[in-house]
Amino acid sequence: MSLKRISQFFKPTSVAVIGASNVSTRAGFVVMRNLLRGGFNGPIMPVTPSHTAVHGVLAYPSIAELPKVPDLAVICTNKNTLLSIIEQLGKLGCKSAIVIADGLSNELKAALKESAQAHNVTLLGPNCLGLLIPHIGLNASFSHTVAAPGKLAFISQSAAVCSTILDWAKNKEIGFSYFVSVGDCLDIDFDELLDFLGRDAKTKAILLYIDNIEDIRGFISAARAAAFSKPVIAIKTGKTGAGALAAEVHSGGKQSSDAVYDALFQRAGMLRVSDLRELFAATQTLAIHPKLLKVEQLTILTNGGGPGVMAVDELILNSGKLAELSEETRSALNEVIPQSDTTSNPVDIFGDSAPARYKQALEILLRAKEVKNLLIIHTPSALAPSEDYADMIVQTLQKIPNMARPYVMTNFMGEDAAYAARRVCSNHNIPTYRTPEGAVGAFMHLVSYRRNQKHLTQTPESNTDDAKINKHAAKTLINEFLNDEQSYLPTHQASQILSHYGVECIKTEVAYTPTEAKEQAIELGFPVALKLISPSIASKSEVGGVVLNLNDANEVEQTAFAMLIRIKNTYPDAVIEGFSLQKMAPRAGANELRIAIKTEPNFGPVILLGEAGNGLEYAQAAVALPPLNMNLAKYLIAAAHDKGVLKERVLPEKVDKYRLCALLTRISQLVVDQPDISSMELNPILASNGQFLVLDATVTLNRYQAQSDRKRLCIRPYPIDLVEQVTLKNNTQATLRPIRPEDEQAHQEFDQSLNKEDRYKRFFGELPQFNHDQLAKMTQIDYDREMAFIVCQRFEGKSRTLGVARVIMDPDNLHAEFATVVRSDYQGLGLGTILMSAAINHCKRQGVEVVEGITLPENTGMIELARKLGFTISRDFEEGSINMVLNLK
């Protein structure tokens, strides 16, 4: 990806329209008309051999005859001319082009992409509406309407959806910073646009319409970075199988399960909405009014009991929460609501309430400490026009400072009677909705966004299960299986791998004939479970391949014979490898779980959690993307409960969720460490007394082949290969390693240990101590985009951070900025050299060309260290700082 080329693409000073036309039914006619009407100040140059002028503008018969090189070319010709046009633009020196044409074959797309790369032309499209940049008056599209300047950026793979959004925005008087139709994403893709828009000061929120994503790792990395600074809201089509197929046909690319996309959006801190109606509602609340909720409880004030109940139903059905009013608040409300002495939430002030009573109740709720989010519902009243009630709300809120008042939303019901009231609220930046359900749905978008944002900043608990993991022994075992051409591993073989990750499986014996099964059962002791071993049959219990509670040897033998006959009659081509036998485990009082690993197109491996049973599909499980830490494992368990695929049973003992989190993190580490595992299923897992016992396990192996253009995991895991032991100048041992989320507390203590002078040198001024959000951004980093090396030692049983070197790469991965600081009481021990050398070596591995940093002139220690490591030192007299630059190429 390249932030530089996108920045150039979005700052054109001249535009050429290739295939401009005076025929009103042609794209070249509409694009020229839109460019001329938009107010774009630069030259607009139509290219066509058919007309001497287009829309009154002098036309040029060919690209070669253009009077100047255009910054941007809009190609409106048919698909058969594209390769020639790209070649001509490249020779002329034009660097950016929009391709409107659709219906390109895969072969033509590949050839077009290759040609664009060869001629250094950046492409938007094909199959797109074009590009609108309202603040510079650019409408390089064939849209039917214009976009006003504003704070929202919209990116869509669907040209039709672009038109719909433009219509809606015009009606709502909502403007855009950028409006981008990406079409088939042949060149410019979501990740580059997210990088650009996430840094763009004019853009306050980003809206996405997605059919499919090819580069998942690039997308989630860019989306996570953007979502740290502003709301990112997405629609992803293809929820059903038929929808996924339609999306694949529409924009190309392989489709993955919708549940996996849910996991992606949540992990990136984004908000996903289901349809355009929800997108509009979410935009009104989250994008236009991006105030992040402090709490999730909602208070409702209504003049109609029915609408209040409708709002409550919608809230509870969507896992929302009602606020509980204090006794003081209820008493105050009872004084102003004569019909009631038992006021509760929702607060019903009845239909005969004039604006004065509404105002009294509103003032009480605005002062109540427990009211942090307030929905005001109004049904049309004969006592006064709805507009009067809206004016009253505005005037009441204006008396309270923004920081001191709750988050307020309104729902004025009705059409003619309510329109003016909703307009009053909109004009005063108060979110307003037509129905109670719409208002509550919009509120729940804020709740979902808040929860997803917490994923980005919540500090995970430390997990001390590392001693249970022996990845090298597991790797050796997997290689042995693969060398023996064994790709399907049943329980007795899978358990050998799982044991190296602290996953306990029940003792399993193998028999190859019914007679051997009888003998094995006698040795195990009764009762036993008999299971068929066959790589050809995914769910053996569904075909009678699993029989439980066999109580004597003859019964085992007869059951095995019957099982073979049944399977051979039903599945004559199935490969039968034998039988596994297990002594029946006591299941009374135990919860039965299921954990699986599947490999998804574009995503790589994903983790599923649900209840034990047959045929675990995505609809029957919660999904997470590895790698997991303890917090992410906790969210996976919560998601399984919310989805109803993991139920709280009425049993003597509930599942030990802490230990289940630890188990999930070890499974996640197995996924990270062992790329040759393509799938795995543990089903059932008995959870009892804080222990987890796997009764049946299958693992599928496939020798992993690395691809140059695609990473196996969609999120880069902790780079454990960069951990090493170092010796300080005082001859003590320390660990040099990348920072991790669990280091937040140690990093806070490190920050607090710096004296005033060291903090001033590092931050160029006196700064307060870092808060949780700042520390989270420092410790929960994206290892694809930045790196923070720390040196640490154990001190009184805890890890103590002695120093840190941080490098942040630009999206082009060409330049990196560094910063280094060492604990004040550990300076002079060689920590600076160790940390900076690690940072420089990392930049070299990443292909970075230039490493840069700045410091103050009085920081002589840093200046001398940089000089020793090969940096060029120069002084910026205007800024009063020292520049340090190291060329790595």
Salt bridges, closest charged atoms under 4 A:
GLU87 OE2 - LYS91 NZ 3.18
ASP167 OD1 - HIS144 NE2 2.83
GLU173 OE2 - ARG423 NH1 3.90
ASP184 OD2 - LYS109 NZ 3.11
ASP187 OD1 - ARG5 NH2 2.93
GLU192 OE1 - ARG5 NH2 2.85
ASP195 OD1 - ARG199 NH1 3.39
ASP195 OD1 - ARG785 NH1 2.76
ASP200 OD1 - LYS202 NZ 3.25
ASP211 OD2 - HIS250 ND1 2.52
GLU214 OE1 - ARG710 NH2 3.46
ASP258 OD1 - ARG272 NH2 2.47
ASP262 OD1 - ARG272 NH1 2.81
GLU278 OE1 - HIS445 NE2 2.69
GLU296 OE2 - ARG450 NH1 3.13
GLU296 OE1 - ARG451 NH2 2.86
GLU327 OE1 - ARG330 NH2 2.62
ASP352 OD1 - ARG357 NH1 3.20
GLU415 OE1 - ARG422 NH2 3.70
GLU415 OE2 - ARG434 NH2 2.36
ASP465 OD2 - ARG666 NH1 2.45
GLU509 OE2 - LYS507 NZ 3.87
GLU557 OE1 - LYS518 NZ 3.74
GLU592 OE1 - ARG587 NH2 2.91
GLU611 OE1 - ARG649 NH2 2.67
GLU617 OE1 - LYS598 NZ 3.94
GLU648 OE2 - HIS641 NE2 3.81
GLU648 OE2 - LYS657 NZ 3.27
ASP656 OD2 - ARG659 NH1 2.77
ASP676 OD2 - LYS475 NZ 3.04
GLU681 OE2 - ARG594 NH2 2.01
ASP696 OD1 - LYS531 NZ 3.70
ASP743 OD2 - ARG737 NH1 2.82
GLU744 OE2 - HIS772 ND1 2.77
ASP751 OD1 - ARG759 NH1 2.25
GLU757 OE2 - LYS761 NZ 3.16
GLU766 OE2 - LYS756 NZ 3.51
ASP782 OD2 - ARG785 NE 3.94
ASP784 OD2 - ARG217 NE 2.66
ASP784 OD1 - ARG716 NH1 3.93
ASP810 OD2 - HIS815 ND1 3.88
ASP825 OD1 - ARG823 NE 2.89
GLU864 OE2 - ARG867 NH1 2.74
